[in-house]
């Protein structure tokens, strides 16, 4: 009986490794584009200071397209569940134009905090990170 279970598990792993999703969305990276642009954040690190455990901080990361091509943000991802992305520009940002990425950070654990948000766009490198820094004060 144990032998059959092991054979079934090995067979499942082998088949699972060979199956791929043909409709899988592929990320667009700057390596796929001929004219990547550049993004410059007004403040790539925001220090929110000390906040009470459980409280929230609203902040918007302001940026500018400093390249010569339209900036297209494919996605914005928070590194943890404590950071919520309100929205980000879905339309192209023309060269020289500015926009912002608003976020809400909620302090869920006491102590020093350094969380990041990844911006995936048609830039080189294709991923840019911005940071939230501070300290959550509360009972441990």
N, CA, C and O atoms as CSV, one atom per row, in Angstrom:
chain,resi,resn,atom,element,x,y,z
A,1,UNK,N,N,0.820,-1.195,0.000
A,1,UNK,CA,C,0.000,0.000,0.000
A,1,UNK,C,C,0.865,1.259,0.000
A,1,UNK,O,O,0.585,2.218,-0.719
A,2,UNK,N,N,1.937,1.241,0.832
A,2,UNK,CA,C,2.826,2.397,0.874
A,2,UNK,C,C,3.495,2.616,-0.474
A,2,UNK,O,O,3.712,3.753,-0.893
A,3,UNK,N,N,3.818,1.522,-1.146
A,3,UNK,CA,C,4.451,1.615,-2.461
A,3,UNK,C,C,3.544,2.286,-3.474
A,3,UNK,O,O,4.009,3.079,-4.292
A,4,UNK,N,N,2.251,1.979,-3.430
A,4,UNK,CA,C,1.296,2.608,-4.348
A,4,UNK,C,C,1.170,4.101,-4.074
A,4,UNK,O,O,1.067,4.898,-5.006
A,5,UNK,N,N,1.178,4.479,-2.812
A,5,UNK,CA,C,1.077,5.905,-2.455
A,5,UNK,C,C,2.303,6.651,-2.967
A,5,UNK,O,O,2.172,7.742,-3.521
A,6,UNK,N,N,3.488,6.082,-2.790
A,6,UNK,CA,C,4.710,6.729,-3.254
A,6,UNK,C,C,4.714,6.857,-4.772
A,6,UNK,O,O,5.099,7.896,-5.308
A,7,UNK,N,N,4.287,5.804,-5.467
A,7,UNK,CA,C,4.215,5.850,-6.930
A,7,UNK,C,C,3.219,6.916,-7.371
A,7,UNK,O,O,3.492,7.658,-8.315
A,8,UNK,N,N,2.071,7.004,-6.706
A,8,UNK,CA,C,1.062,8.017,-7.045
A,8,UNK,C,C,1.618,9.425,-6.838
A,8,UNK,O,O,1.403,10.301,-7.675
A,9,UNK,N,N,2.318,9.649,-5.749
A,9,UNK,CA,C,2.886,10.973,-5.469
A,9,UNK,C,C,3.931,11.332,-6.524
A,9,UNK,O,O,3.921,12.449,-7.042
A,10,UNK,N,N,4.815,10.419,-6.844
A,10,UNK,CA,C,5.841,10.676,-7.853
A,10,UNK,C,C,5.225,10.938,-9.219
A,10,UNK,O,O,5.669,11.829,-9.943
A,11,UNK,N,N,4.205,10.168,-9.572
A,11,UNK,CA,C,3.515,10.365,-10.837
A,11,UNK,C,C,2.843,11.738,-10.879
A,11,UNK,O,O,2.907,12.429,-11.896
A,12,UNK,N,N,2.201,12.133,-9.781
A,12,UNK,CA,C,1.544,13.440,-9.704
A,12,UNK,C,C,2.546,14.579,-9.861
A,12,UNK,O,O,2.284,15.555,-10.564
A,13,UNK,N,N,3.685,14.447,-9.209
A,13,UNK,CA,C,4.722,15.480,-9.307
A,13,UNK,C,C,5.249,15.573,-10.731
A,13,UNK,O,O,5.423,16.670,-11.261
A,14,UNK,N,N,5.503,14.424,-11.352
A,14,UNK,CA,C,6.021,14.404,-12.719
A,14,UNK,C,C,5.041,15.051,-13.687
A,14,UNK,O,O,5.444,15.864,-14.519
A,15,UNK,N,N,3.785,14.710,-13.593
A,15,UNK,CA,C,2.763,15.282,-14.484
A,15,UNK,C,C,2.593,16.766,-14.188
A,15,UNK,O,O,2.489,17.573,-15.111
A,16,UNK,N,N,2.564,17.130,-12.921
A,16,UNK,CA,C,2.391,18.532,-12.542
A,16,UNK,C,C,3.502,19.420,-13.046
A,16,UNK,O,O,3.261,20.578,-13.389
A,17,UNK,N,N,4.702,18.908,-13.098
A,17,UNK,CA,C,5.845,19.680,-13.578
A,17,UNK,C,C,5.802,19.889,-15.085
A,17,UNK,O,O,6.410,20.833,-15.590
A,18,UNK,N,N,5.101,19.036,-15.810
A,18,UNK,CA,C,5.069,19.135,-17.255
A,18,UNK,C,C,3.901,19.956,-17.772
A,18,UNK,O,O,3.913,20.380,-18.927
A,19,UNK,N,N,2.905,20.186,-16.953
A,19,UNK,CA,C,1.727,20.937,-17.374
A,19,UNK,C,C,2.001,22.424,-17.200
A,19,UNK,O,O,2.424,22.861,-16.130
A,20,UNK,N,N,1.760,23.196,-18.249
A,20,UNK,CA,C,1.905,24.646,-18.170
A,20,UNK,C,C,0.620,25.291,-18.635
A,20,UNK,O,O,-0.137,24.711,-19.413
A,21,UNK,N,N,0.384,26.483,-18.157
A,21,UNK,CA,C,-0.810,27.227,-18.535
A,21,UNK,C,C,-0.500,28.027,-19.797
A,21,UNK,O,O,0.266,28.989,-19.750
A,22,UNK,N,N,-1.080,27.642,-20.899
A,22,UNK,CA,C,-0.817,28.306,-22.176
A,22,UNK,C,C,-1.361,29.723,-22.214
A,22,UNK,O,O,-0.889,30.537,-23.008
A,23,UNK,N,N,-2.347,30.043,-21.369
A,23,UNK,CA,C,-2.947,31.375,-21.338
A,23,UNK,C,C,-2.319,32.273,-20.287
A,23,UNK,O,O,-2.858,33.333,-19.971
A,24,UNK,N,N,-1.204,31.865,-19.755
A,24,UNK,CA,C,-0.548,32.623,-18.697
A,24,UNK,C,C,-0.147,34.012,-19.202
A,24,UNK,O,O,0.474,34.140,-20.257
A,25,UNK,N,N,-0.508,35.051,-18.437
A,25,UNK,CA,C,-0.107,36.406,-18.787
A,25,UNK,C,C,1.384,36.558,-18.522
A,25,UNK,O,O,1.882,36.158,-17.469
A,26,UNK,N,N,2.068,37.118,-19.452
A,26,UNK,CA,C,3.495,37.346,-19.275
A,26,UNK,C,C,3.718,38.801,-18.911
A,26,UNK,O,O,3.092,39.700,-19.471
A,27,UNK,N,N,4.616,39.018,-17.968
A,27,UNK,CA,C,4.927,40.375,-17.547
A,27,UNK,C,C,5.699,41.093,-18.652
A,27,UNK,O,O,6.558,40.510,-19.314
A,28,UNK,N,N,5.378,42.344,-18.831
A,28,UNK,CA,C,6.109,43.172,-19.781
A,28,UNK,C,C,7.250,43.811,-19.012
A,28,UNK,O,O,7.025,44.524,-18.035
A,29,UNK,N,N,8.457,43.559,-19.445
A,29,UNK,CA,C,9.620,44.144,-18.783
A,29,UNK,C,C,10.348,45.050,-19.763
A,29,UNK,O,O,10.108,45.009,-20.970
A,30,UNK,N,N,11.238,45.866,-19.223
A,30,UNK,CA,C,11.958,46.812,-20.076
A,30,UNK,C,C,12.823,46.106,-21.110
A,30,UNK,O,O,13.119,46.676,-22.160
A,31,UNK,N,N,13.234,44.867,-20.824
A,31,UNK,CA,C,14.038,44.122,-21.789
A,31,UNK,C,C,13.247,43.818,-23.055
A,31,UNK,O,O,13.837,43.575,-24.107
A,32,UNK,N,N,11.915,43.828,-22.965
A,32,UNK,CA,C,11.070,43.538,-24.122
A,32,UNK,C,C,10.761,44.805,-24.924
A,32,UNK,O,O,10.203,44.728,-26.019
A,33,UNK,N,N,11.118,45.951,-24.387
A,33,UNK,CA,C,10.764,47.214,-25.021
A,33,UNK,C,C,11.991,47.868,-25.637
A,33,UNK,O,O,13.104,47.743,-25.126
A,34,UNK,N,N,11.770,48.558,-26.732
A,34,UNK,CA,C,12.885,49.226,-27.401
A,34,UNK,C,C,13.263,50.534,-26.726
A,34,UNK,O,O,14.442,50.887,-26.691
A,35,UNK,N,N,12.293,51.259,-26.191
A,35,UNK,CA,C,12.551,52.585,-25.635
A,35,UNK,C,C,12.061,52.695,-24.191
A,35,UNK,O,O,11.050,53.348,-23.934
A,36,UNK,N,N,12.760,52.067,-23.250
A,36,UNK,CA,C,12.318,52.217,-21.858
A,36,UNK,C,C,12.498,53.664,-21.407
A,36,UNK,O,O,13.318,54.403,-21.952
A,37,UNK,N,N,11.736,54.041,-20.426
A,37,UNK,CA,C,11.818,55.400,-19.895
A,37,UNK,C,C,12.402,55.333,-18.489
A,37,UNK,O,O,12.901,54.285,-18.078
A,38,UNK,N,N,12.348,56.414,-17.760
A,38,UNK,CA,C,12.866,56.404,-16.388
A,38,UNK,C,C,11.878,57.106,-15.473
A,38,UNK,O,O,11.129,57.991,-15.886
A,39,UNK,N,N,11.902,56.683,-14.221
A,39,UNK,CA,C,10.988,57.212,-13.214
A,39,UNK,C,C,11.833,57.750,-12.060
A,39,UNK,O,O,12.811,57.128,-11.646
A,40,UNK,N,N,11.439,58.910,-11.554
A,40,UNK,CA,C,12.165,59.500,-10.428
A,40,UNK,C,C,11.150,59.891,-9.356
A,40,UNK,O,O,10.218,60.653,-9.609
A,41,UNK,N,N,11.354,59.349,-8.150
A,41,UNK,CA,C,10.456,59.643,-7.047
A,41,UNK,C,C,10.938,60.860,-6.278
A,41,UNK,O,O,12.132,61.021,-6.026
A,42,UNK,N,N,9.998,61.707,-5.911
A,42,UNK,CA,C,10.307,62.900,-5.121
A,42,UNK,C,C,10.941,62.492,-3.795
A,42,UNK,O,O,11.909,63.103,-3.343
A,43,UNK,N,N,10.383,61.452,-3.181
A,43,UNK,CA,C,10.896,60.931,-1.921
A,43,UNK,C,C,10.737,59.411,-1.947
A,43,UNK,O,O,9.660,58.912,-1.622
A,44,UNK,N,N,11.782,58.654,-2.327
A,44,UNK,CA,C,11.659,57.195,-2.419
A,44,UNK,C,C,11.584,56.501,-1.058
A,44,UNK,O,O,11.289,55.308,-0.990
A,45,UNK,N,N,11.850,57.241,0.031
A,45,UNK,CA,C,11.703,56.712,1.383
A,45,UNK,C,C,10.900,57.715,2.203
A,45,UNK,O,O,11.292,58.872,2.357
A,46,UNK,N,N,9.777,57.251,2.723
A,46,UNK,CA,C,8.958,58.121,3.577
A,46,UNK,C,C,9.067,57.634,5.017
A,46,UNK,O,O,8.719,56.494,5.325
A,47,UNK,N,N,9.555,58.513,5.896
A,47,UNK,CA,C,9.658,58.195,7.313
A,47,UNK,C,C,8.416,58.752,7.999
A,47,UNK,O,O,8.260,59.968,8.113
A,48,UNK,N,N,7.536,57.867,8.455
A,48,UNK,CA,C,6.305,58.312,9.112
A,48,UNK,C,C,6.489,58.531,10.606
A,48,UNK,O,O,5.534,58.884,11.299
A,49,UNK,N,N,7.696,58.327,11.111
A,49,UNK,CA,C,7.979,58.562,12.530
A,49,UNK,C,C,7.396,57.469,13.405
A,49,UNK,O,O,7.390,56.293,13.041
A,50,UNK,N,N,6.900,57.881,14.575
A,50,UNK,CA,C,6.298,56.926,15.509
A,50,UNK,C,C,4.782,57.008,15.415
A,50,UNK,O,O,4.200,58.093,15.422
A,51,UNK,N,N,4.150,55.835,15.327
A,51,UNK,CA,C,2.690,55.771,15.324
A,51,UNK,C,C,2.250,54.685,16.300
A,51,UNK,O,O,3.014,53.776,16.622
A,52,UNK,N,N,1.027,54.792,16.756
A,52,UNK,CA,C,0.479,53.799,17.680
A,52,UNK,C,C,0.177,52.501,16.937
A,52,UNK,O,O,-0.246,52.502,15.781
A,53,UNK,N,N,0.405,51.408,17.633
A,53,UNK,CA,C,0.101,50.094,17.081
A,53,UNK,C,C,-1.374,50.050,16.687
A,53,UNK,O,O,-2.239,50.417,17.483
A,54,UNK,N,N,-1.662,49.611,15.485
A,54,UNK,CA,C,-3.038,49.531,14.990
A,54,UNK,C,C,-3.491,50.761,14.225
A,54,UNK,O,O,-4.525,50.717,13.557
A,55,UNK,N,N,-2.750,51.855,14.301
A,55,UNK,CA,C,-3.150,53.059,13.568
A,55,UNK,C,C,-2.609,53.020,12.143
A,55,UNK,O,O,-1.746,52.205,11.816
A,56,UNK,N,N,-3.123,53.904,11.306
A,56,UNK,CA,C,-2.765,53.923,9.894
A,56,UNK,C,C,-2.154,55.253,9.481
A,56,UNK,O,O,-2.405,56.293,10.090
A,57,UNK,N,N,-1.355,55.193,8.441
A,57,UNK,CA,C,-0.721,56.371,7.857
A,57,UNK,C,C,-1.063,56.401,6.382
A,57,UNK,O,O,-0.869,55.408,5.681
A,58,UNK,N,N,-1.573,57.532,5.897
A,58,UNK,CA,C,-1.812,57.741,4.464
A,58,UNK,C,C,-0.624,58.502,3.895
A,58,UNK,O,O,-0.141,59.461,4.496
A,59,UNK,N,N,-0.163,58.068,2.739
A,59,UNK,CA,C,0.941,58.769,2.085
A,59,UNK,C,C,0.858,58.521,0.587
A,59,UNK,O,O,0.397,57.467,0.148
A,60,UNK,N,N,1.302,59.490,-0.189
A,60,UNK,CA,C,1.363,59.331,-1.641
A,60,UNK,C,C,2.800,59.502,-2.104
A,60,UNK,O,O,3.431,60.525,-1.839
A,61,UNK,N,N,3.307,58.500,-2.793
A,61,UNK,CA,C,4.629,58.597,-3.385
A,61,UNK,C,C,4.487,59.357,-4.703
A,61,UNK,O,O,3.862,58.870,-5.645
A,62,UNK,N,N,5.068,60.546,-4.758
A,62,UNK,CA,C,4.999,61.375,-5.964
A,62,UNK,C,C,6.203,61.069,-6.847
A,62,UNK,O,O,7.324,60.915,-6.363
A,63,UNK,N,N,5.948,60.982,-8.162
A,63,UNK,CA,C,7.017,60.663,-9.094
A,63,UNK,C,C,6.852,61.446,-10.381
A,63,UNK,O,O,5.814,62.049,-10.653
A,64,UNK,N,N,7.935,61.409,-11.170
A,64,UNK,CA,C,7.951,62.109,-12.454
A,64,UNK,C,C,8.556,61.186,-13.507
A,64,UNK,O,O,9.497,60.442,-13.228
A,65,UNK,N,N,8.013,61.242,-14.703
A,65,UNK,CA,C,8.595,60.526,-15.831
A,65,UNK,C,C,9.755,61.385,-16.331
A,65,UNK,O,O,9.544,62.429,-16.947
A,66,UNK,N,N,10.977,60.937,-16.060
A,66,UNK,CA,C,12.166,61.703,-16.438
A,66,UNK,C,C,12.799,61.191,-17.730
A,66,UNK,O,O,13.886,61.626,-18.109
A,67,UNK,N,N,12.125,60.279,-18.393
A,67,UNK,CA,C,12.645,59.736,-19.651
A,67,UNK,C,C,12.065,60.442,-20.852
A,67,UNK,O,O,11.453,61.505,-20.740
A,68,UNK,N,N,12.270,59.828,-22.006
A,68,UNK,CA,C,11.807,60.421,-23.260
A,68,UNK,C,C,10.635,59.670,-23.880
A,68,UNK,O,O,10.149,60.052,-24.945
A,69,UNK,N,N,10.178,58.606,-23.225
A,69,UNK,CA,C,9.045,57.813,-23.705
A,69,UNK,C,C,7.934,57.868,-22.670
A,69,UNK,O,O,8.203,58.152,-21.502
A,70,UNK,N,N,6.679,57.601,-23.069
A,70,UNK,CA,C,5.593,57.538,-22.087
A,70,UNK,C,C,5.865,56.437,-21.050
A,70,UNK,O,O,6.333,55.350,-21.389
A,71,UNK,N,N,5.566,56.739,-19.802
A,71,UNK,CA,C,5.735,55.792,-18.697
A,71,UNK,C,C,4.445,55.008,-18.525
A,71,UNK,O,O,3.369,55.589,-18.380
A,72,UNK,N,N,4.559,53.684,-18.541
A,72,UNK,CA,C,3.394,52.827,-18.356
A,72,UNK,C,C,3.655,51.936,-17.148
A,72,UNK,O,O,4.563,51.105,-17.155
A,73,UNK,N,N,2.846,52.122,-16.116
A,73,UNK,CA,C,2.976,51.310,-14.916
A,73,UNK,C,C,2.120,50.069,-15.115
A,73,UNK,O,O,0.900,50.155,-15.255
A,74,UNK,N,N,2.777,48.914,-15.124
A,74,UNK,CA,C,2.057,47.656,-15.319
A,74,UNK,C,C,1.374,47.226,-14.032
A,74,UNK,O,O,0.216,46.810,-14.051
A,75,UNK,N,N,2.089,47.323,-12.904
A,75,UNK,CA,C,1.479,46.967,-11.626
A,75,UNK,C,C,2.267,47.577,-10.481
A,75,UNK,O,O,3.426,47.967,-10.624
A,76,UNK,N,N,1.596,47.643,-9.343
A,76,UNK,CA,C,2.198,48.115,-8.104
A,76,UNK,C,C,1.833,47.080,-7.054
A,76,UNK,O,O,0.665,46.723,-6.899
A,77,UNK,N,N,2.847,46.599,-6.329
A,77,UNK,CA,C,2.610,45.532,-5.360
A,77,UNK,C,C,3.230,45.883,-4.020
A,77,UNK,O,O,4.373,46.333,-3.939
A,78,UNK,N,N,2.448,45.666,-2.970
A,78,UNK,CA,C,2.940,45.865,-1.613
A,78,UNK,C,C,3.616,44.589,-1.142
A,78,UNK,O,O,3.196,43.487,-1.493
A,79,UNK,N,N,4.664,44.744,-0.345
A,79,UNK,CA,C,5.410,43.582,0.133
A,79,UNK,C,C,4.677,42.837,1.239
A,79,UNK,O,O,4.991,41.678,1.512
A,80,UNK,N,N,3.707,43.481,1.881
A,80,UNK,CA,C,2.992,42.812,2.972
A,80,UNK,C,C,1.544,43.287,3.016
A,80,UNK,O,O,1.173,44.254,2.349
A,81,UNK,N,N,0.745,42.600,3.803
A,81,UNK,CA,C,-0.664,42.944,3.939
A,81,UNK,C,C,-0.909,44.195,4.765
A,81,UNK,O,O,-2.041,44.673,4.834
A,82,UNK,N,N,0.123,44.731,5.391
A,82,UNK,CA,C,-0.027,45.930,6.203
A,82,UNK,C,C,-0.061,47.191,5.341
A,82,UNK,O,O,-0.420,48.264,5.827
A,83,UNK,N,N,0.308,47.069,4.071
A,83,UNK,CA,C,0.317,48.206,3.155
A,83,UNK,C,C,-0.745,47.979,2.088
A,83,UNK,O,O,-0.729,46.975,1.376
A,84,UNK,N,N,-1.669,48.932,1.991
A,84,UNK,CA,C,-2.759,48.832,1.026
A,84,UNK,C,C,-2.568,49.901,-0.038
A,84,UNK,O,O,-2.350,51.071,0.275
A,85,UNK,N,N,-2.651,49.493,-1.282
A,85,UNK,CA,C,-2.524,50.411,-2.402
A,85,UNK,C,C,-3.906,50.949,-2.742
A,85,UNK,O,O,-4.819,50.185,-3.054
A,86,UNK,N,N,-4.052,52.248,-2.680
A,86,UNK,CA,C,-5.357,52.835,-2.999
A,86,UNK,C,C,-5.611,52.792,-4.497
A,86,UNK,O,O,-6.698,52.423,-4.941
A,87,UNK,N,N,-4.605,53.169,-5.270
A,87,UNK,CA,C,-4.733,53.204,-6.715
A,87,UNK,C,C,-3.397,53.672,-7.277
A,87,UNK,O,O,-2.534,54.134,-6.531
A,88,UNK,N,N,-3.231,53.555,-8.566
A,88,UNK,CA,C,-2.063,54.108,-9.231
A,88,UNK,C,C,-2.486,54.455,-10.644
A,88,UNK,O,O,-3.501,53.946,-11.120
A,89,UNK,N,N,-1.740,55.304,-11.325
A,89,UNK,CA,C,-2.132,55.723,-12.671
A,89,UNK,C,C,-2.157,54.545,-13.640
A,89,UNK,O,O,-1.170,53.822,-13.781
A,90,UNK,N,N,-3.268,54.366,-14.288
A,90,UNK,CA,C,-3.412,53.283,-15.272
A,90,UNK,C,C,-3.123,53.787,-16.696
A,90,UNK,O,O,-2.872,52.992,-17.602
A,91,UNK,N,N,-3.162,55.095,-16.879
A,91,UNK,CA,C,-2.893,55.667,-18.189
A,91,UNK,C,C,-1.412,56.031,-18.290
A,91,UNK,O,O,-0.731,56.160,-17.273
A,92,UNK,N,N,-0.925,56.195,-19.496
A,92,UNK,CA,C,0.481,56.538,-19.719
A,92,UNK,C,C,0.770,57.931,-19.170
A,92,UNK,O,O,-0.037,58.851,-19.304
A,93,UNK,N,N,1.939,58.064,-18.552
A,93,UNK,CA,C,2.392,59.364,-18.056
A,93,UNK,C,C,3.441,59.849,-19.051
A,93,UNK,O,O,4.476,59.208,-19.238
A,94,UNK,N,N,3.168,60.969,-19.679
A,94,UNK,CA,C,4.039,61.492,-20.721
A,94,UNK,C,C,5.345,62.012,-20.125
A,94,UNK,O,O,5.395,62.340,-18.940
A,95,UNK,N,N,6.403,62.091,-20.935
A,95,UNK,CA,C,7.680,62.611,-20.447
A,95,UNK,C,C,7.510,63.997,-19.809
A,95,UNK,O,O,6.857,64.879,-20.366
A,96,UNK,N,N,8.107,64.160,-18.641
A,96,UNK,CA,C,8.023,65.434,-17.920
A,96,UNK,C,C,6.817,65.553,-17.004
A,96,UNK,O,O,6.772,66.447,-16.160
A,97,UNK,N,N,5.839,64.666,-17.156
A,97,UNK,CA,C,4.646,64.732,-16.309
A,97,UNK,C,C,4.869,64.009,-14.992
A,97,UNK,O,O,5.735,63.142,-14.871
A,98,UNK,N,N,4.055,64.394,-13.997
A,98,UNK,CA,C,4.134,63.796,-12.665
A,98,UNK,C,C,2.824,63.127,-12.305
A,98,UNK,O,O,1.778,63.426,-12.882
A,99,UNK,N,N,2.891,62.223,-11.351
A,99,UNK,CA,C,1.702,61.539,-10.833
A,99,UNK,C,C,2.043,61.034,-9.436
A,99,UNK,O,O,3.125,61.311,-8.919
A,100,UNK,N,N,1.119,60.293,-8.827
A,100,UNK,CA,C,1.384,59.773,-7.487
A,100,UNK,C,C,0.759,58.397,-7.294
A,100,UNK,O,O,-0.185,58.008,-7.981
A,101,UNK,N,N,1.327,57.678,-6.326
A,101,UNK,CA,C,0.826,56.363,-5.944
A,101,UNK,C,C,0.442,56.454,-4.475
A,101,UNK,O,O,1.315,56.436,-3.607
A,102,UNK,N,N,-0.862,56.551,-4.181
A,102,UNK,CA,C,-1.300,56.652,-2.783
A,102,UNK,C,C,-1.354,55.284,-2.095
A,102,UNK,O,O,-1.769,54.290,-2.691
A,103,UNK,N,N,-0.933,55.258,-0.847
A,103,UNK,CA,C,-0.937,54.019,-0.064
A,103,UNK,C,C,-1.450,54.308,1.346
A,103,UNK,O,O,-1.490,55.456,1.788
A,104,UNK,N,N,-1.842,53.236,2.041
A,104,UNK,CA,C,-2.199,53.304,3.455
A,104,UNK,C,C,-1.413,52.203,4.156
A,104,UNK,O,O,-1.505,51.031,3.791
A,105,UNK,N,N,-0.636,52.593,5.167
A,105,UNK,CA,C,0.122,51.634,5.966
A,105,UNK,C,C,-0.539,51.517,7.327
A,105,UNK,O,O,-0.822,52.528,7.970
A,106,UNK,N,N,-0.788,50.286,7.775
A,106,UNK,CA,C,-1.362,50.032,9.098
A,106,UNK,C,C,-0.339,49.256,9.915
A,106,UNK,O,O,0.121,48.190,9.504
A,107,UNK,N,N,0.011,49.800,11.072
A,107,UNK,CA,C,0.999,49.166,11.951
A,107,UNK,C,C,0.356,47.983,12.659
A,107,UNK,O,O,-0.481,48.161,13.545
A,108,UNK,N,N,0.747,46.778,12.269
A,108,UNK,CA,C,0.174,45.562,12.846
A,108,UNK,C,C,1.060,44.940,13.917
A,108,UNK,O,O,0.587,44.160,14.743
A,109,UNK,N,N,2.349,45.285,13.905
A,109,UNK,CA,C,3.298,44.720,14.867
A,109,UNK,C,C,4.133,45.855,15.460
A,109,UNK,O,O,4.469,46.810,14.760
A,110,UNK,N,N,4.465,45.753,16.743
A,110,UNK,CA,C,5.270,46.810,17.364
A,110,UNK,C,C,6.730,46.760,16.903
A,110,UNK,O,O,7.226,45.715,16.483
A,111,UNK,N,N,7.398,47.893,16.990
A,111,UNK,CA,C,8.822,47.962,16.674
A,111,UNK,C,C,9.119,48.720,15.403
A,111,UNK,O,O,8.240,49.330,14.794
A,112,UNK,N,N,10.390,48.664,15.015
A,112,UNK,CA,C,10.834,49.350,13.800
A,112,UNK,C,C,10.180,48.729,12.572
A,112,UNK,O,O,9.995,47.514,12.491
A,113,UNK,N,N,9.837,49.583,11.625
A,113,UNK,CA,C,9.166,49.151,10.404
A,113,UNK,C,C,9.958,49.635,9.190
A,113,UNK,O,O,10.412,50.779,9.159
A,114,UNK,N,N,10.122,48.780,8.209
A,114,UNK,CA,C,10.654,49.166,6.903
A,114,UNK,C,C,9.971,48.265,5.886
A,114,UNK,O,O,10.330,47.100,5.713
A,115,UNK,N,N,8.986,48.832,5.227
A,115,UNK,CA,C,8.188,48.089,4.253
A,115,UNK,C,C,8.413,48.713,2.878
A,115,UNK,O,O,8.702,49.905,2.767
A,116,UNK,N,N,8.278,47.902,1.840
A,116,UNK,CA,C,8.469,48.443,0.504
A,116,UNK,C,C,7.276,48.171,-0.394
A,116,UNK,O,O,6.457,47.287,-0.141
A,117,UNK,N,N,7.213,48.966,-1.454
A,117,UNK,CA,C,6.215,48.829,-2.500
A,117,UNK,C,C,6.997,48.735,-3.808
A,117,UNK,O,O,7.883,49.550,-4.063
A,118,UNK,N,N,6.672,47.746,-4.631
A,118,UNK,CA,C,7.347,47.550,-5.921
A,118,UNK,C,C,6.502,48.125,-7.042
A,118,UNK,O,O,5.304,47.858,-7.137
A,119,UNK,N,N,7.144,48.920,-7.890
A,119,UNK,CA,C,6.484,49.498,-9.053
A,119,UNK,C,C,7.090,48.829,-10.279
A,119,UNK,O,O,8.295,48.925,-10.513
A,120,UNK,N,N,6.252,48.152,-11.063
A,120,UNK,CA,C,6.703,47.450,-12.262
A,120,UNK,C,C,6.243,48.269,-13.460
A,120,UNK,O,O,5.047,48.471,-13.671
A,121,UNK,N,N,7.215,48.735,-14.241
A,121,UNK,CA,C,6.898,49.648,-15.341
A,121,UNK,C,C,7.877,49.446,-16.491
A,121,UNK,O,O,8.786,48.619,-16.414
A,122,UNK,N,N,7.677,50.207,-17.543
A,122,UNK,CA,C,8.556,50.135,-18.714
A,122,UNK,C,C,9.797,51.009,-18.491
A,122,UNK,O,O,10.091,51.916,-19.270
A,123,UNK,N,N,10.503,50.710,-17.419
A,123,UNK,CA,C,11.729,51.414,-17.059
A,123,UNK,C,C,12.880,50.416,-17.046
A,123,UNK,O,O,12.666,49.207,-17.143
A,124,UNK,N,N,14.071,50.918,-16.928
A,124,UNK,CA,C,15.226,50.038,-16.768
A,124,UNK,C,C,15.934,50.453,-15.501
A,124,UNK,O,O,16.496,51.549,-15.481
A,125,UNK,N,N,15.953,49.663,-14.438
A,125,UNK,CA,C,15.375,48.325,-14.340
A,125,UNK,C,C,13.852,48.396,-14.311
A,125,UNK,O,O,13.282,49.456,-14.053
A,126,UNK,N,N,13.207,47.292,-14.571
A,126,UNK,CA,C,11.747,47.279,-14.694
A,126,UNK,C,C,11.034,47.349,-13.344
A,126,UNK,O,O,9.842,47.655,-13.291
A,127,UNK,N,N,11.751,47.070,-12.254
A,127,UNK,CA,C,11.146,47.144,-10.917
A,127,UNK,C,C,11.851,48.224,-10.112
A,127,UNK,O,O,13.075,48.221,-9.975
A,128,UNK,N,N,11.055,49.149,-9.581
A,128,UNK,CA,C,11.553,50.201,-8.705
A,128,UNK,C,C,10.870,50.023,-7.361
A,128,UNK,O,O,9.667,49.771,-7.303
A,129,UNK,N,N,11.630,50.153,-6.278
A,129,UNK,CA,C,11.053,50.016,-4.939
A,129,UNK,C,C,11.095,51.348,-4.207
A,129,UNK,O,O,12.070,52.095,-4.291
A,130,UNK,N,N,10.008,51.628,-3.484
A,130,UNK,CA,C,9.938,52.770,-2.577
A,130,UNK,C,C,9.657,52.220,-1.186
A,130,UNK,O,O,9.096,51.133,-1.043
A,131,UNK,N,N,10.048,52.975,-0.156
A,131,UNK,CA,C,10.028,52.434,1.198
A,131,UNK,C,C,9.266,53.303,2.181
A,131,UNK,O,O,9.254,54.530,2.079
A,132,UNK,N,N,8.631,52.638,3.137
A,132,UNK,CA,C,8.002,53.270,4.298
A,132,UNK,C,C,8.826,52.882,5.514
A,132,UNK,O,O,9.094,51.702,5.743
A,133,UNK,N,N,9.227,53.878,6.290
A,133,UNK,CA,C,10.083,53.633,7.440
A,133,UNK,C,C,9.457,54.319,8.653
A,133,UNK,O,O,8.912,55.417,8.542
A,134,UNK,N,N,9.539,53.675,9.790
A,134,UNK,CA,C,9.042,54.278,11.023
A,134,UNK,C,C,9.058,53.287,12.156
A,134,UNK,O,O,9.730,52.257,12.109
A,135,UNK,N,N,8.288,53.631,13.190
A,135,UNK,CA,C,8.237,52.761,14.363
A,135,UNK,C,C,6.813,52.706,14.873
A,135,UNK,O,O,6.141,53.729,15.003
A,136,UNK,N,N,6.362,51.491,15.162
A,136,UNK,CA,C,5.030,51.289,15.736
A,136,UNK,C,C,5.202,51.116,17.248
A,136,UNK,O,O,5.966,50.263,17.700
A,137,UNK,N,N,4.500,51.917,18.006
A,137,UNK,CA,C,4.593,51.907,19.454
A,137,UNK,C,C,3.333,51.242,20.027
A,137,UNK,O,O,2.213,51.598,19.660
A,138,UNK,N,N,3.525,50.294,20.909
A,138,UNK,CA,C,2.380,49.626,21.535
A,138,UNK,C,C,2.816,48.448,22.364
A,138,UNK,O,O,4.001,48.118,22.410
A,139,UNK,N,N,1.879,47.815,23.014
A,139,UNK,CA,C,2.226,46.662,23.852
A,139,UNK,C,C,2.750,45.501,23.007
A,139,UNK,O,O,2.275,45.259,21.898
A,140,UNK,N,N,3.718,44.804,23.541
A,140,UNK,CA,C,4.281,43.657,22.816
A,140,UNK,C,C,3.701,42.362,23.306
A,140,UNK,O,O,4.062,41.296,22.807
